[in-house]
Amino acid sequence: MRPAQAAIEYLFMIALALTMVLIAVRLLHRTVQTAADNVNRTNKEIIEILQNMTGNHS
């Protein structure tokens, strides 16, 4: 195998690895964002329920 061909193959492997890392980071970011949205929504619902139970409407 010629050195130039080997170098190009290594560059393609690095590009593939970086692409896979980018996809994983995007999926992780989306998952964390969804979890944060769910926590915020649930928090608001709990506060509303507690306010209704105590009769304290702000």
Secondary structure in CASP SS format (residue, H / E / C, confidence):
PFRMAT SS
TARGET T0000
AUTHOR 0000-0000-0000
METHOD secondary structure of the structure
MODEL  1
M C 1.00
R C 1.00
P H 1.00
A H 1.00
Q H 1.00
A H 1.00
A H 1.00
I H 1.00
E H 1.00
Y H 1.00
L H 1.00
F H 1.00
M H 1.00
I H 1.00
A H 1.00
L H 1.00
A H 1.00
L H 1.00
T H 1.00
M H 1.00
V H 1.00
L H 1.00
I H 1.00
A H 1.00
V H 1.00
R H 1.00
L H 1.00
L H 1.00
H H 1.00
R H 1.00
T H 1.00
V H 1.00
Q H 1.00
T H 1.00
A H 1.00
A H 1.00
D H 1.00
N H 1.00
V H 1.00
N H 1.00
R H 1.00
T H 1.00
N H 1.00
K H 1.00
E H 1.00
I H 1.00
I H 1.00
E H 1.00
I H 1.00
L H 1.00
Q H 1.00
N H 1.00
M H 1.00
T H 1.00
G C 1.00
N C 1.00
H C 1.00
S C 1.00
END
